[in-house]
Amino acid sequence: MNSNPRFVELMSKLLDDAISEGELTELTSLASTDPNFRSQFVDHLLLDTLLQEDLGHESLTALVDTVSLNPQPQTRKSQGIINPRLHLSVERWGWLVAATIAIVILSTIFFQSDRMAIANATQLVQAAIHTHAAAIERIYVVEITRGPSKELQVELPKDVRVATQGDRFWVQMRGQRAWAWGRDEQGAVWMTLGSSQAVVVDAGEMGMPLRYIGDLYTLNLETLLKSFLKYYQLESSDGPSGTTIIVANPRRQWSNRPLKRATIEVDRETKAIRKIVLEREVDGSHSVSTFTLVDSRLADESLYRPEGHLTEPYKIFGTDTQRVDRRERILNWFGSRADRWLRKQDSEPQ
């Protein structure tokens, strides 16, 4: 049997799943021009498949018997030995060996492509995190569709835009009232009430409707994308107009995470997110939030705080202000629809 160090090296790379496209072409060429290499190629691949149990015992036996002139019982699997008649019949049944080589190569390429798609999706998400960390503010128009819910009777405005940079965001909402809001590092929500006052609501003070609004429109991109890398299975495919589509599904289908699925459209050139669709299940209500990129600009640091949306003289009512006072101000601005935005204290009448 011929011995060729290059052939041995390429076979080793193939079996270790570390072979490039060019090297795979070179290996195929060697196997097609030399009968000894061709037989070794088939023997190694079939043996590797058997040892990894990727091909069932019955299927492997049928393949060996088909190639053999006189089928014989296969030797013990524990010894890792293929029917010796397979090797003796390789030259006579060259066309079948070639077909076997083609099938194995195509299978190898298929699984390599599948793994490459997962790797590419991961790399794209990592690149998007880096891109969105730059001092560029990106503006997304938001559309919400949601299923019926008896508990969450929340009226949502039609004109909503989210500005985000890194892991920060602020939201501009236009409906019966125009207002802006955002979240600080501790999870507290600030919201403007006109141009001269704002209130801050701690995470533990929020009523269900305000928490629901926050869940629908929050876009902490860095945290969100990192969670995709850690907890979600990522798959990529070509999208429209120079984009790649990445679909994120929880690795554990029984996960109780509110985010059930995400679809991300990434610009292949800039690595910026053009669109992201988030499907959530909150308190038994299914919702879909679609964020579509409409503008990019230099980030204005002041807009990520309530002060940036107010004009002097202004007043910010923080968590050191009595809850009943802040609740009254919210109701005066938004009306009765905001009745449950701030949970009532035990001392307040229900």
N, C-alpha and C positions, 0 to 999 in steps of 0.2 A: 504494500500500500504506500502511495506517495506521501511524503511528509513535506509540508510547506508551512513555514512559520507564520506567514501572512494569513493563510487560510485558517490556521488554528486560532490566531488572534481575532479574526473576524467572527468565527463561530463562537468564541468565548463572549465577545461583545453582544452578539445576537441573543445568546442564551441568558445573558445578564441584563437584557433590555437596555443596552447602552450604545446601540449602533446608530449611526447617522444614515440619512438617505443615500449619500454617496457611497458609504461603506457597504450598505445593503446591496446597491447596484453592483459593486465590485465582487461581493461574495456570490451573488447570483451568477455573474459572468464566469467565475472560477468553477462553480458547480456545473454549469452548462457545457463547459469545454473539456472537462476531465471526468471520465466515468468514476474514477476512484473518489474524487472530491464529491461527485454527485451522490454516491452511495453513503459516504460519511455524513454528508449534509442531511440526507433523509434519516439515517440511523440516529444521529444526534437529536434531531428535532422530535422524532417519535419517542425516543427514550426520555427526553426532557418532558414531553407532554404526559407520558405515562407516570413518571415520578411525581409530577405536580398534580396528577389526577384531574387534569383538564379534559381528558378524553376517557370515557368510560371503558372498562375492561372489554365489554362485548364489542364496542365500536372498534377498538384497537385490534382485537383479534380478527374481526371481519376484514379490516384493511390489510393486515398481514397475510391472511389467507387468500385475499384477492390477488395480491402481488406475487405470492408463492406459486410455483408450479404444482407442488403436492402439499396441500395444507397439512400442517402438523400441529399438535397441541402446543400452545405457547408455554415457554418455560416459566419458572416461578417468578411472579412479579417482585417478590422481596429481593431477588438477586438483580433486578434491573436489567434483564437480558431480553432482547428481541429475537424472534424466530430467526435462526441462522439462515434459513432459506430465503429470507427477505434480501439479504446481501447478495446471495448467489444469483438471484433472478433480476437484479437491478438493470443490468445491461440489456437483457432480453426484453424486459418490459419497460424500456426507456420512456416510452410515451406516457405510461401511467406514473412513473416516477416524476416526470416533468410536471404532470398535472398535480401530483401530491405536493411538489415543491411550490407550485403556484398557489395552491390552496393555503399552505402554511404561511407563505410570505404575505398573502393578502390578509390572513387572520392577524399576523403580527402587525402589519401596517394599520389595520383597523383598530386594534387595541392600543397601539402607540398613538394613533390619532385621537382616540378617546381620551387617553391620559393627557395628551398635549392640549386638548380643548379645555380640560379642567385646569391644567397649569396656566394656560393663557388667560383664563378667567380670573384666576388668583392674581396673576401679574398685573392685569388690567385694573383690578380693584385696588391693588397696592399703588399703582401709578395714579389712579384717580385721587386717592388720599393725599398723595404728594402734590398733585395739581391744585386741589382745593385748599391746601394749606397756604398757598401764596396770598399776598395782600390784594387779591381781586375779589370783589363782591359780585356774586351771581344772583340774578333775579329770576324767580320761578313763578309762573302763574299756576294756581292750584285749582283743580276741579275735584269735587267730592261726590261720590255716589255711595249710598248706604241703604241697608235693608231696614225694615220696620223695627221699632223698638218702643215698648210701652214706657220704659224708664227714662229714655234719653230723648225727650221732646225738646230738641234744641233747634232753633232757627239759625241757619247758616247763611252768611252773606254770599252773593254770587261773585263779587269782585275781590279776590284775595291774592296777594302777592307775598312771597317769602324771599327775603334777602339773606344769603348765607355766605359765610367765609370761614373756612376751617370747621370748627365745631360750634360756631356761634351762629345765631340767626335772630332776625326780628321779622314781625309779620305786620303787613298793612291790610286792614280789613275795611271795605266800604260796603255799607248796606243802608239801613235806616240811620245809622250813625257811622262816621268815619273815625277809626281809632287804630292805634298801633300797640303792639304788645311783644313781649319777649320773655326769656327765662334767664335767670342768673345761674352761677355755678352751683348754688345750693338747691336748685329746682324751684325756687320761688318765681311766681309770675308777676311781672309788672305790666300795667295797662294804662294808657293815657285816657283821660276823660276831658276831651277838648284840648285847648292849647295852653292851659295854665295849671292843670293839676293831673296827678297820676296817683295810682294806688298800687301797693305791693301786697300780694297774697302769698303767704307761706304754703309750701306743699301740703302740710297737714291741715290747712284751713280750707282747702278747695272742696267745693261741692262737686257732685258727679258731673253736671253739665260742663263746668269749667275744665275739669280733668279731661273730659271727652274732647272738647275743643282743642285742648293742648295736645292730646294724642294725635288728632287728625292733622294738625298743621305744623307740629314740631319737626324741624329738619336739622338735627345735629349730625351733619354728614360724616364727620370723622368717626364718631362713636358708632353710627349706623353701619358704615362700611367695615369697620373693624369687627363688628359683631357678625357680619356676613362671613368674614374670613374664619372666624372662630367656631360659629355654631351652625353654619348653613352649607349645603352642598351647592356648588356653583357650576353652571353649565353655560357655555358661550356658543354663539352662532353669528353669522353675518347679518347685519341690519341694514337699513336704508341709508343712502347718502353718506357713505364713509363712516358708518358706525358699527359697533359690535354690540349685540344684545346679550346680556348676562341675566340668567334666571337663578334666583336664590331660593332654595327650599330648605326648611329645617332638616337637619340630619336625623333627628328623632321625630317621627310623625306624631308621637303622643306628647310632644312638647306643649307646655301650657303657655308658651310665649304668645302675646297678642298678635305679633307680626307673623302671618302664616305664609306669605310669599312676597317676593319682590322681583320686579323686572326693571333692569337698568340698561339704558341706552347710552353708551360711551363713545365719544368722538375719538376715532382711532388716531387722529393727528395730535390733538391737544390733550387728550385723556380727560377732558372735562365731561361731566354728566349732562347730557342734553335732556334726558327725561328719566324719571324714576317713578314707578308705580308700586305703591305699598298696599297690600291687602291685609286687613286686620280683623280680628274678632274681639270686640270689646263689650263685656256685659251682655253677651248673647246677640249682639248686633254686628252684622258684617258690613264693613266699609272699605272703600277703595279710594285712596288719595293719589292723584296724578299730578306730579310736579313737572312742568315743562319750561325749559330755559328760554327766556325772552330777551335778556340783556346782561351785559357784564360791564363793570366799572371799577375804579379804584375804591377800596373800602373806606367808608367814613366811620371812624371809630366811635364817634359820638352817638350814632344811630343805634348802637347796640346797648344803649342805656336809655332810660326814660327821658333824661335831661336833653338828649339830642332831638326830641320831638316836641319840646315845650319852648315857649317864649317867656322872657322875663316880664314881670315877676311871676314865678310859678311856685307851686307847693307840691311836694311828694309825700304822700301819707304811707309811711312804711309800716312794718309789722309792730313797731312800738306804739302805733296809734290803735286805739280801741277797735276791736273788730266790728262792733255795732256801728261805729262812725264810718268806717270804710265801706261797710255793706250799704249804708244809707246813701253814700255818694255814688256807688255803683248803680243802685236802683234809680237815683235821680237822673243819671245819664242814660241808662239803657232801658229803663222801665221795668215792668213786672216780669218780663221774660228772663231777667237776671236774678230772680228771687232766690234761686238755689245755687247761684255761683259761689257764694261764700257760706260755709256751714254756720248755722246759728250756734251761739254759745248756750250752755245749759241754762243760764240765767235768763235768756231771751224767751219771750212767748212764741210758741210754735204755731 
